[in-house]
Amino acid sequence: MAVTASTPEQTATTPDAGATGASDGYQTVPALDVHQVGISTPPQAHATLLGWNLNPGSGVEQLRRMMRLLSDDAVRLAAGSPALADTEEELARFPSRLTVTFGFSPQLMARLLPRQRRPRLAELPTFGQDRLQEQWGQSDVIAQVCADDPITLAHARRMLTKDARAFASIAWTQHGFRNARGTVPDGTTMRNLMGQVDGTVNPSPDDADFDGLVWSDQEGFAGGTFLVLRRIRMQMDRWDRVDRAGREATIGRRLRDGAPLTGFSEFDEPDFEATDRFGFPVIDPASHVARAHSTDPAERFLRRAYNYAVEDPDRSTGEDAGLLFLAYCADPARQFVPVQQRLDEQDRLNEWVHAIGSAVYAIPPAARPDGYVGDVLLEEV
Amino acid sequence: MAVTASTPEQTATTPDAGATGASDGYQTVPALDVHQVGISTPPQAHATLLGWNLNPGSGVEQLRRMMRLLSDDAVRLAAGSPALADTEEELARFPSRLTVTFGFSPQLMARLLPRQRRPRLAELPTFGQDRLQEQWGQSDVIAQVCADDPITLAHARRMLTKDARAFASIAWTQHGFRNARGTVPDGTTMRNLMGQVDGTVNPSPDDADFDGLVWSDQEGFAGGTFLVLRRIRMQMDRWDRVDRAGREATIGRRLRDGAPLTGFSEFDEPDFEATDRFGFPVIDPASHVARAHSTDPAERFLRRAYNYAVEDPDRSTGEDAGLLFLAYCADPARQFVPVQQRLDEQDRLNEWVHAIGSAVYAIPPAARPDGYVGDVLLEEV
């Protein structure tokens, strides 16, 4: 089932599944030769992010054992087979495009790996607009678990959590959602909970520069990538007071279809020079789209975001809702940080959104044959 | 779009939606003449249960105003239209079979309604196996909000929560899930997180006795029903220690397909007289299926359960997972309580499952023309 390195994953369906929608549960995402799945994979409906911290005193051997076990779980579950120690094997029957993607923190790698084995990955600089909460901070290890079916996802989460218990403790769990499979046509840009089309400017695996933007070519890490994860809380109650014109001016795009205020459809290029009859720019230079825009084609990254909405822990404001912003890129410092620094400096949207969690991870390439995710970094250390 | 009282809801799709799965988001559940929707409706993939307590000092007029507002929201959102005060109207575009079903507690009705207007609804008796937590207890008002799409559901939840704020405070929010639309063929009995087929014995709207089991004929409440809501926590870690034979003996059904241990397929009648070669009953008389079984056809009710899985509040045991057990019936005391009393008295499953929340609600019939849900109880008081 392996496909070549730069091809986005194809979805496979078992032959007996037929043409009806009722067999979507059999769809699988086949493994890739060089990259982990769950990155160029078209986003599934649901995501659970699991953050672990290795037990105190654990060394590279413990991490190896954990990753061998979790990698094996991931491969089996993605194929619609039970995990080795699966106690609810019937819940593995419908993989529903399940993928599990693993990553390591820079701190963990600094602790466990000799300098020459570590992929270059800096922590993010401090952003003045952030309101970080320790509970959503950096963990040693991450698993991004995605599937179109919520029961499948709950089962996979439980298997991974159980198998990791001997080695690590859960730092946090984050749940995210997009539209259910089939609600909107494939390829439709998702809307966030503010109602905005979110993620229009996003490299596609069909783009000629996709590989260069997403996959690392660092020696010993080729085919890997880096993940920037930001938990962005939206101040929904305060956003409610802004009318549609104000919202569109804040973003620089129309709510109805996501078109830039100077354009007619979602994928039109914004015209930042256009002025209205009073001579004012149609797209406010302080709008989100203007501030995020770069003339440097390298300042782009693959967004794979999910909405989140949980009950507010202190119940005072009703709910904590926003966006699990996930960006994959070959070089966060070069591609992501300049954009975020511009937004941090000025962006009308900053009045209503703040990161409450922030972390970065090295996402190793695919496991070697008969190996496990991370083997390229962890073996023979 | 109204259909006759006893007909289960049909799903309507807009004419331009075509035959592809990508337009499932346009599916709506039309209103019924006599009953609320969301009861005989084939269960959607996701449910959010909202429990409210009326503000101190509120009277029937406040409840009327709240129900007028929320009923109007429900009708509009179910049709794929924005709510009146909708600030994210684009998120209403794909109703995805959204239904909102409202109910009132016996305590609220005793407080606000004269005796002769109150439908007869007793609180549940105490069950010795329950481990009730106050945070999941009885609320004054409930809304069962269901949809196949999680973004649609999040938006509906927010609209209802905002519009209720002036009248009531949130007691709890409970999220549940079944298989995503299209994962399994329509009509497949769901599995719970223990991996069991759950809900095999369930009246179908096609059954001759469905109406009598589900819809009340109490004077002044005809076409209404009653909801028993139980939050049933599963001790998943302890359940893990039970092997498959032990699990099947506990339930009395096969894990693979839900067939009774004496049968060949899911819907075979269990044979409680059958013995094995040693003369022991094949289905343990203390098994869940044996204890739940009744020879009295009146001891049946409509189950419409959802799985739940949330992070354990104290993080010590990993997660709090189980079942949001929802049962609709014309007379809980006659239909539900005897079954639950038998299970409470003896059921091998009790070693691993306990209700941590419990509540009952009167579910009024459909709103009158130009009325609101509950009008039959609340008008002219």
Interface residues (C-beta under 8 A of the other chain):
Chain A: T20 G21 A22 S23 D24 G25 A45 H46 T87 E88 E89 E90 L91 F94 S96 D148 D149 P150 I151 T152 A154 H155 R157 R158 T161 K162 R165 I170 T173 F177 R178 N179 A180 R181 G182 T183 V184 P185 D186 M190 R191 L193 M194 G195 M236 W239 D240 L255 R256 N307 A309 E311 R315 G318 E319 A321
Chain B: T20 G21 A22 S23 D24 G25 A45 H46 T87 E88 E89 E90 L91 F94 S96 D148 D149 P150 I151 T152 A154 H155 R157 R158 T161 K162 R165 I170 T173 F177 R178 N179 A180 R181 G182 T183 V184 P185 D186 M190 R191 L193 M194 G195 M236 W239 D240 L255 R256 N307 A309 E311 R315 G318 E319 A321
